[in-house]
Amino acid sequence: MLRIAPERTEASFYGTATKVEVDLVLELPSGQRWAIEIKRGLATMDRALRVAFDDIRPDRAIIVHGREGRFPKGGNVEAMDLAMLLQDLRTAT
């Protein structure tokens, strides 16, 4: 993912002592922040993930899932497969 992201994109992980976490946080050169949670199967949304997204306040909150397609999860969270995320990263600024 980082090879495809715009040059000067910074990557980090978000986690708290209470086990609230997000797998990948990208700070794009444009100033946009993307919070990305990677799930092996379904794009599930639990309370801890919602809290993490609320803490981070990303411009885009994304759950990458193991199926094909893109769909809204509510609360400005979107679910998509890996190929779609990579496509979005290629066109990000």
Secondary structure in CASP SS format (residue, H / E / C, confidence):
PFRMAT SS
TARGET T0000
AUTHOR 0000-0000-0000
METHOD secondary structure of the structure
MODEL  1
M C 1.00
L C 1.00
R C 1.00
I C 1.00
A C 1.00
P C 1.00
E C 1.00
R C 1.00
T C 1.00
E E 1.00
A E 1.00
S E 1.00
F E 1.00
Y E 1.00
G E 1.00
T C 1.00
A C 1.00
T C 1.00
K C 1.00
V C 1.00
E E 1.00
V E 1.00
D E 1.00
L E 1.00
V E 1.00
L E 1.00
E E 1.00
L C 1.00
P C 1.00
S C 1.00
G C 1.00
Q C 1.00
R E 1.00
W E 1.00
A E 1.00
I E 1.00
E E 1.00
I E 1.00
K C 1.00
R C 1.00
G C 1.00
L C 1.00
A C 1.00
T C 1.00
M C 1.00
D C 1.00
R H 1.00
A H 1.00
L H 1.00
R H 1.00
V H 1.00
A H 1.00
F H 1.00
D H 1.00
D H 1.00
I H 1.00
R C 1.00
P C 1.00
D C 1.00
R E 1.00
A E 1.00
I E 1.00
I E 1.00
V E 1.00
H E 1.00
G C 1.00
R C 1.00
E C 1.00
G C 1.00
R E 1.00
F E 1.00
P E 1.00
K E 1.00
G E 1.00
G C 1.00
N C 1.00
V E 1.00
E E 1.00
A E 1.00
M E 1.00
D E 1.00
L H 1.00
A H 1.00
M H 1.00
L H 1.00
L H 1.00
Q H 1.00
D H 1.00
L H 1.00
R H 1.00
T H 1.00
A C 1.00
T C 1.00
END
